[in-house]
Amino acid sequence: MAHPSHALVRAVSPRLADAELTHLDRVPIDAGRAAAQHAGYVDLLRALGHEVVEVAPAPEHPDGTFVEDAVVVVDDLAVCTRPGAASRRGEVASVRDTLHALGVRTADVPAPATIDGGDVLQVGPTVFVGLGGRTDAAGVAALEAAVHPLGRSVVPVEVTGCLHLKSGATALPDGTVVAVTSWLDTAPFEAAGLEVVEAPEPAGADLLLSGQRVVVSAAAPATAALVRARGFEVHAVAIDELEKAECGVTCLSVLLDVPARP
């Protein structure tokens, strides 16, 4: 698996405690502590060799730091999404502007379709898309239209127990899917010939790949041990304050290759 050169991130909003929630009860969130944990996460991205690009801060958007939901990157194409929560649609324009400034080509998901980047899991040539909350069938179709010319096939996955597909399932560099199997339909993965293993902790179902290295929440030590036992280098990061807002390690960045300047 290639090692993307750049990582898009966005600062934590001081209004993080007002973030949209669907499967967690609202509890107090210390935005300052969340910002400090986000800084540690960004430091890890740099240590893993990614050039970090800061999207313009959006303090008015409580969920803005979850930059993954605003765009889906496939090869050299960035598909700017139309989030399922209306309150989040204003997050996309600044992400698009950042991509244009980097020279990345973009496409847009047209209204009224909705899709969140957190619902999109790429494993080889297959793009799995979660259906159940923020993403609808029209969003799946719009993404399919954008990525089919790139040789990708799109497969919907029913999600019932978590916010996004990648809240409940992600894949290791070898294609093994780590999932909370009670939260979603694993049949599409199995039909694609992928092994599915149970995540020892819920937080362990959301794994971020940096080439052959795997970033895991510090709240999932048994998942870290499982991944390590499968031969992969593991990096744990504390994001427990952010996790109160239904965050996982994939939510906080978009990894991509930026075209070389002429």
N, C-alpha and C positions, 0 to 999 in steps of 0.2 A: 504494500500500500504506500502510495506516495506521501511525502511530507509537505503539506501546504506551506507556502512561504509566509503568508500573512494571516493575521487574526483580527477581525473586527470586534471591538468591545464598546460598551457605553457605560458611563458612570451610573452609580446607583442614585435614584431619585430620593430626595428627602421625604417624599410621600410614599415610600415603598409599602408602608403599613396599609395603604389603601388599595393595594394590588388586587386584581380580580382573583377570586377563589372559587373552586367548584367542588373539590373533594376533601379539603381540609377546613377545620374550624378556624375562624379568625382568632389569632392570639397577638399579644403585643409584639412588635418588631422594633428593634433598636437600629434605626437607619445608619447611625454612626458605626456600629459594630458590623453591620452588613457591608458598609463601604470599605471598612478595613479588611474584611474577608475577601471582598472583590479585588482589592489591591493585591492581596496574596495570590489570588487566582491569576491575575494579570502577570504578576512576577513569574509564576510557574510557566505561563505561555512563553514568556521571553526566554526562560531557562531551557525550554524545550526547542528553542530555535526559531520561533515565529516572530516576525516583525509585527508589533502591535499597532493597529490603527484605531484611533479613538473617533467614534461617531460623535457628532455634536451632542452635548448634554441635552436631556429633555426632562428637566425637573418637574414639568407639568404632567408627565406621563408616569404614573407609579410603576408600571410594568416595563418601562423603557429599557432597563438594563438587560432584559431578556431578549437580546438582540437577535437571537437565532430565529425567533418567530417571524421576523420581518422579511426574510429572504431565504431562498433555497438555491444553493450553488451546485450545478452539475457541469463538470468540465469547465469550459470558459464562459458559461452562461449563468447569470444570476437572475433567478425568477423572483421578482418582488411580489410579496404576498398581499392578500387582503384578509387581515385577521378576522377570526370569527367573533371576537368581542368588539363591538363598535367603538368602545372607548380606546382601543389600541390602534385604530387605523391611522391616526395621526403620527404614529411612530415611523411609518414606512418611508415617507418622503426624504427625511434626513439620511436614512440608510442608503436610499437610491442615489442621493447626491454624493455621498462618500464613494460609492462604487463608481460613479461616473468620473469623479476626480482621480480615481486610481486607474481609469482606462478599462474598466470591466464592462462588458456588454450586458445589458439587462433586458428583461421582458417583464410584462405586468400581468397579473391575474385580473381579469375583467369582472366588474360588478355584474350580477349580484353574487357571484361565486365567493366562497370563503375558504381559506386554507391558512394554517399556521405552520411555520417551519418546524416547530417541535413535533409535528405529526409526520414528518418525512424522514424515513430511515433508508439510506442507500447501502445495499450489500451487493458488490459487484455490479452487474448490469441491471439489477432489479431495484426499483424504487418502491418501497412499501409506504403506504400512506394510511394513517389512522383515521377512521370514521367513527364519530361518536359524540363529539362535542363541538370543537371549534372549526372543524373542517367538514365540508359537505361534499356531496357527490359531484356537484358542478366544479368545486375546487379541485377534486381529483382529476376530472376531465381536462380542466385548464392546464394543470401541471403536465398531464400526459401529452397534450398537444405541444407543449413547449419542449419536452425532453425526448419525445419519440424520435425526432430527427437526429438526436445524439446517440441513438442506438440503445435507449433505455426502455424497459418495459415497466409499467406502473401496476401495482397490485394493492387493492384496498385491504385493510385489516380492521375488523370491528374492535373498538375499544370501549369498555364499559366501566372500568374501575379506577381510571386515572385521567388526568387532564389531557395529556398528549400521548401519542404512541411511544415516544422516546422516554416518557415518564415511566413506562412499564416494560420497554424492550429496546435494547441496543445490541450491536454485534461486535464481537472481537475481530481483530485483523484477519483471522482465518475464516470468518463468516459464522462462527458459532454465535447463536442468539442467546443472550442472558436476559431472562424475563421473569416478571411476576405473572405466572401463567393464569392466575385467577382473574387478572385484570383485563385480559384481551384474548382474542381468538388466535391461537398459535398455528392453526391449520395452514394458513398461507405460507408460513415459513417452512413447515414440514413439506408442503407440496413442492417447494422450491429446492428441496434436498438439503435444507439447513438443519443442523443439530440445534435443539432448544434445551437449555439447562436452566434450572430454577435459580433465581437470584436469592442468595441467603438472606439478604436484607432488602426491603423495598428501595432504599436509596441506591442500592447496587445495580438496579436495572438500568440506570442512566449512566452510561460510560462514554467518555470522550476519547476518540482515537487521535493520536499525534504520530502519524506513520505507524510503526509497530509498537508504539508505547501507549499505555492506557492510563487515563486519568480517572480516578474514582473518588467519590465523596469519602471524607474521613469518617462519616457515619456508617460506612459499610466495610468494616475490617475483614469480615469473613468473605465478602465478595472479592476484596483485594487479594486474599489468600488463594481463592479459587482461580483468579486470573493469573496470579504468579505461578501457581502449580501447572498451569497450561503453557508456561514458557514465555510469558510476556512481562516486560518491564512495567512496573506499576508506580504511579505517582498519586498519592493521596492529598486531598486539599480540603480544608475545613470551610464549609459553606452553610453551617447549620442555621445561621440567622436568616440567610436567603432561602433556605429550604422551607421556612415557615410560610413563604409566599409561593409554594409549589414549584420551587426551582430545583434543577438538577445541573450537573456539570456541563452538559451540552448547551443549556439555555443561555449561558453568559458569553458566548462567542460564536463567530462564524469563521471557520478556517477555509482559506481559499488561496489559489495562486493568482498573482497579479501579473498581467502581461508586461514584458520588458519594454522599456521606453525606447523609441527609435533613436 
